[in-house]
């Protein structure tokens, strides 16, 4: 089993002068779920190399056992320092793709043609896909073969308007994940702020927030197990 994790390369939080990037828990928790399942894990980003970490995600209040383990893990840190360039990735080489969030993806992955191409290729190959927190925003330009929005009619979640308001960034982000998914016709749902919420719709897994990243990875592994059983 080979898993691709796609991280943002964007590090500017709009015009605030503050830094952003990927959210550490949303990488670390899935990473160890996949490694424990015996998967080969490859990290990618639009620019390749070391992607930016949202500094807030590494503050003591947001650290977890898995984030501390990740930062003390030479193999994990080496992989993070040398992500492959997204444009060089072939979907054929992977069984599944996982997108962590953080605010960065709203600026780059949501608009990146290589990301759109990767997701559309994975989906049309019948492979499972997962996106958590802000990363479902990367689905905004993904379409079905007939040109309709991929998310239309699908049960989906992602970072909520209330959660964005709670972190004070409603007027800073280029779009609100909840509003955009609803605009595109998704069957959007959410739970209380900061509580885990994961949805599976056919081959698509989405998670609402950082707490949903580990459970989202578990749901993705369950889909992969179903694929393996169907091939047996």
C-alpha positions as CSV (number, residue, x, y, z in Angstrom):
1,X,0.0,0.0,0.0
2,X,1.4,3.4,-1.0
3,X,-0.1,6.6,0.4
4,X,0.5,10.1,-0.9
5,X,0.1,13.0,1.6
6,X,-0.3,16.4,-0.1
7,X,0.8,19.5,1.8
8,X,0.5,23.2,1.1
9,X,3.5,25.4,0.0
10,X,1.7,28.6,0.9
11,X,3.0,30.5,4.0
12,X,1.4,33.9,4.0
13,X,-1.9,34.5,5.9
14,X,-3.4,37.0,3.5
15,X,-2.1,40.5,4.0
16,X,-1.8,40.2,7.8
17,X,2.0,39.7,7.8
18,X,1.5,36.5,9.8
19,X,2.6,33.1,8.7
20,X,0.5,30.0,7.9
21,X,1.1,26.6,6.3
22,X,0.0,23.1,7.1
23,X,-1.4,22.1,10.5
24,X,1.0,19.7,12.3
25,X,-1.5,17.5,14.0
26,X,-3.3,16.9,10.6
27,X,0.0,15.5,9.2
28,X,1.3,13.7,12.2
29,X,-1.9,11.8,13.3
30,X,-2.6,10.3,9.8
31,X,1.1,9.7,9.1
32,X,1.4,7.3,12.0
33,X,-2.0,5.7,11.2
34,X,-0.7,4.9,7.8
35,X,2.8,3.8,8.9
36,X,1.2,1.5,11.6
37,X,-0.9,-0.1,8.8
38,X,2.3,-0.9,6.9
39,X,1.9,1.7,4.2
40,X,4.7,3.4,2.3
41,X,4.1,7.1,2.8
42,X,5.3,9.8,0.4
43,X,4.9,13.6,1.1
44,X,4.3,16.1,-1.8
45,X,3.7,19.8,-2.1
46,X,3.3,22.2,-5.0
47,X,6.8,23.6,-4.7
48,X,8.5,20.5,-3.3
49,X,11.1,20.6,-0.6
50,X,10.2,21.7,3.0
51,X,6.6,22.9,3.2
52,X,5.7,25.7,5.7
53,X,4.4,24.7,9.1
54,X,1.7,26.9,10.6
55,X,3.6,28.1,13.6
56,X,0.4,28.2,15.7
57,X,-0.1,24.5,15.2
58,X,3.2,23.9,17.1
59,X,2.3,26.0,20.1
60,X,2.0,23.9,23.4
61,X,-1.8,24.1,23.5
62,X,-2.0,22.4,20.1
63,X,0.8,19.8,20.5
64,X,-0.2,16.1,20.9
65,X,1.7,12.9,21.5
66,X,1.8,12.4,17.8
67,X,3.1,15.8,16.9
68,X,5.9,15.5,19.5
69,X,6.7,12.0,18.1
70,X,6.8,13.3,14.6
71,X,9.2,16.1,15.4
72,X,11.5,13.6,17.2
73,X,11.3,11.1,14.3
74,X,14.3,11.4,12.0
75,X,12.6,9.5,9.2
76,X,9.5,11.6,9.4
77,X,11.4,14.9,9.5
78,X,13.6,13.8,6.5
79,X,10.4,13.1,4.5
80,X,9.0,16.5,5.5
81,X,12.3,18.2,4.4
82,X,12.2,16.6,1.0
83,X,8.6,16.6,-0.2
84,X,8.3,15.7,-3.9
85,X,7.0,18.4,-6.3
86,X,3.3,17.9,-6.9
87,X,3.5,18.4,-10.6
88,X,5.9,15.4,-10.8
89,X,3.4,13.0,-9.1
90,X,1.6,10.2,-11.0
91,X,-1.6,9.1,-9.5
92,X,-0.9,5.6,-10.9
93,X,1.8,5.2,-8.4
94,X,-0.5,5.5,-5.3
95,X,-3.4,3.6,-3.8
96,X,-4.8,6.7,-2.1
97,X,-4.2,10.4,-1.3
98,X,-4.6,12.3,1.9
99,X,-4.8,16.1,2.2
100,X,-4.1,17.7,5.6
101,X,-5.4,21.2,6.2
102,X,-4.1,24.3,7.8
103,X,-5.0,27.6,6.2
104,X,-2.4,27.4,3.5
105,X,-4.4,25.1,1.1
106,X,-7.0,27.8,0.6
107,X,-4.5,29.9,-1.3
108,X,-2.5,27.3,-3.3
109,X,-4.0,23.8,-3.4
110,X,-7.5,25.1,-4.0
111,X,-6.3,26.8,-7.2
112,X,-3.5,24.4,-8.2
113,X,-4.1,22.6,-11.6
114,X,-1.7,19.8,-10.6
115,X,-3.8,19.2,-7.4
116,X,-7.0,19.3,-9.4
117,X,-5.6,16.8,-12.0
118,X,-4.4,14.5,-9.2
119,X,-7.7,14.4,-7.5
120,X,-9.7,13.9,-10.7
121,X,-7.4,11.1,-11.8
122,X,-7.6,9.4,-8.4
123,X,-11.4,9.6,-8.3
124,X,-11.8,8.4,-11.9
125,X,-9.6,5.4,-11.1
126,X,-11.9,4.5,-8.3
127,X,-9.3,5.0,-5.6
128,X,-10.2,6.5,-2.2
129,X,-9.4,10.0,-1.2
130,X,-9.4,12.0,2.1
131,X,-9.3,15.7,2.9
132,X,-9.6,17.3,6.4
133,X,-10.2,20.7,7.9
134,X,-9.5,23.4,5.3
135,X,-8.2,20.9,2.7
136,X,-11.8,20.1,1.4
137,X,-11.5,23.6,-0.1
138,X,-9.1,21.9,-2.6
139,X,-12.2,20.3,-4.2
140,X,-13.6,23.6,-5.4
141,X,-12.4,23.3,-9.0
142,X,-12.6,19.4,-9.2
143,X,-15.3,18.3,-11.7
144,X,-16.9,15.1,-12.8
145,X,-16.4,13.9,-16.4
146,X,-19.6,15.8,-17.4
147,X,-18.1,19.1,-16.0
148,X,-20.4,19.3,-12.9
149,X,-18.8,20.0,-9.5
150,X,-17.4,16.8,-8.0
151,X,-18.8,17.7,-4.6
152,X,-22.4,18.3,-5.8
153,X,-24.8,16.0,-3.9
154,X,-22.0,14.4,-1.9
155,X,-22.0,14.2,1.9
156,X,-19.1,16.4,2.9
157,X,-17.7,18.2,5.9
158,X,-14.9,20.7,6.4
159,X,-13.8,23.6,8.6
160,X,-17.0,25.4,9.7
161,X,-17.9,29.1,9.5
162,X,-18.1,29.1,13.3
163,X,-14.6,27.6,13.7
164,X,-13.2,30.2,11.2
165,X,-14.9,33.0,13.2
166,X,-13.5,31.6,16.4
167,X,-9.9,31.9,15.1
168,X,-10.7,35.4,13.8
169,X,-9.9,34.8,10.2
170,X,-13.3,35.0,8.5
171,X,-12.4,38.2,6.7
172,X,-8.8,37.1,5.9
173,X,-9.2,33.8,4.1
174,X,-9.9,33.8,0.3
175,X,-13.1,31.8,0.9
176,X,-15.0,30.0,3.7
177,X,-14.8,26.2,3.3
178,X,-18.4,25.7,4.5
179,X,-19.9,28.3,2.3
180,X,-17.9,27.2,-0.8
181,X,-18.9,23.6,-0.4
182,X,-22.6,24.6,0.0
183,X,-22.4,26.9,-3.0
184,X,-21.1,24.0,-5.1
185,X,-24.1,21.9,-4.1
186,X,-22.5,19.6,-1.5
187,X,-24.6,18.0,1.2
188,X,-22.6,19.7,3.9
189,X,-22.8,18.7,7.6
190,X,-21.0,19.6,10.8
191,X,-20.8,19.0,14.5
192,X,-19.8,21.2,17.5
193,X,-16.7,23.3,17.1
194,X,-13.4,21.4,17.5
195,X,-15.1,18.0,17.9
196,X,-14.3,15.1,15.6
197,X,-16.6,14.7,12.6
198,X,-15.8,12.4,9.6
199,X,-18.0,11.5,6.7
200,X,-17.5,8.8,4.1
201,X,-19.3,9.2,0.8
202,X,-18.5,6.4,-1.6
203,X,-14.7,6.8,-2.1
204,X,-14.5,10.3,-0.5
205,X,-13.6,10.9,3.2
206,X,-13.7,14.3,4.7
207,X,-13.1,15.6,8.2
208,X,-14.2,18.8,9.9
209,X,-11.1,20.0,11.9
210,X,-7.8,18.9,13.3
211,X,-9.4,16.5,15.8
212,X,-10.9,14.7,12.7
213,X,-7.5,14.0,11.0
214,X,-6.7,10.8,12.9
215,X,-10.3,9.4,12.5
216,X,-10.3,10.5,8.9
217,X,-7.1,8.5,8.3
218,X,-8.8,5.5,9.9
219,X,-11.8,5.9,7.7
220,X,-9.5,6.0,4.6
221,X,-7.8,2.9,5.7
222,X,-11.2,1.2,6.1
223,X,-12.0,2.1,2.5
224,X,-8.6,0.7,1.3
225,X,-9.4,-2.5,3.2
226,X,-12.7,-2.8,1.4
227,X,-10.9,-2.3,-2.0
228,X,-8.5,-5.1,-1.1
229,X,-11.3,-7.5,-0.1
230,X,-13.2,-6.8,-3.3
231,X,-10.1,-7.7,-5.3
232,X,-9.5,-10.9,-3.3
